[in-house]
Amino acid sequence: MSIHIILKLMIKFILPLIVFIAVVYGISYFWTNSSSKGKKTIALGLIIGLIVGISLTTYLIFD
């Protein structure tokens, strides 16, 4: 297996997984330490982030 194939697999599968875990951890941390207005902002950011993340993952898998 060449290095090019391994790097391509890592970018397509491992990188989105690591980003997802970091986002979930960050949101859970800030959610517990925020006010009501902060929670609304976090929820809006979460919705936008999930849409971007799902779109990027789908693009990378089918590219």
C-alpha positions in Angstrom: 0.0 0.0 0.0 1.5 3.3 -1.0 1.7 6.4 1.2 -0.6 8.3 -1.1 -3.4 5.8 -0.5 -2.9 5.8 3.2 -3.0 9.6 3.4 -6.1 9.7 1.2 -7.9 7.2 3.6 -6.8 9.2 6.6 -8.1 12.5 5.2 -11.4 10.9 4.2 -12.2 8.9 7.3 -10.0 9.7 10.3 -9.9 13.5 10.0 -13.7 13.9 10.0 -14.0 11.5 13.0 -11.5 13.5 15.0 -13.2 16.8 14.2 -16.5 15.4 15.2 -15.2 14.2 18.6 -13.6 17.5 19.2 -16.8 19.4 18.4 -18.9 17.2 20.6 -16.5 17.6 23.5 -16.3 21.4 23.0 -20.0 21.9 22.8 -20.7 19.8 25.9 -18.1 21.8 27.9 -19.3 25.2 26.8 -23.0 24.2 27.1 -22.6 23.5 30.9 -20.9 26.8 31.5 -23.1 29.2 29.5 -26.2 31.3 30.0 -29.5 31.0 28.2 -28.4 33.4 25.4 -25.1 31.5 25.1 -27.0 28.2 24.8 -29.0 29.7 21.9 -25.8 30.8 20.2 -24.2 27.4 20.7 -27.3 25.7 19.3 -27.2 27.9 16.2 -23.5 27.2 15.7 -24.1 23.5 16.2 -26.7 23.4 13.5 -24.4 25.2 11.1 -21.4 23.1 12.0 -23.3 19.8 11.5 -24.5 20.9 8.1 -21.0 21.9 7.0 -19.5 18.7 8.6 -22.0 16.4 6.9 -21.6 18.1 3.6 -17.8 18.0 3.8 -17.8 14.3 4.8 -20.1 13.4 2.0 -18.0 15.3 -0.5 -14.8 13.6 0.7 -16.2 10.1 0.6 -17.8 10.4 -2.8 -14.9 12.4 -4.4 
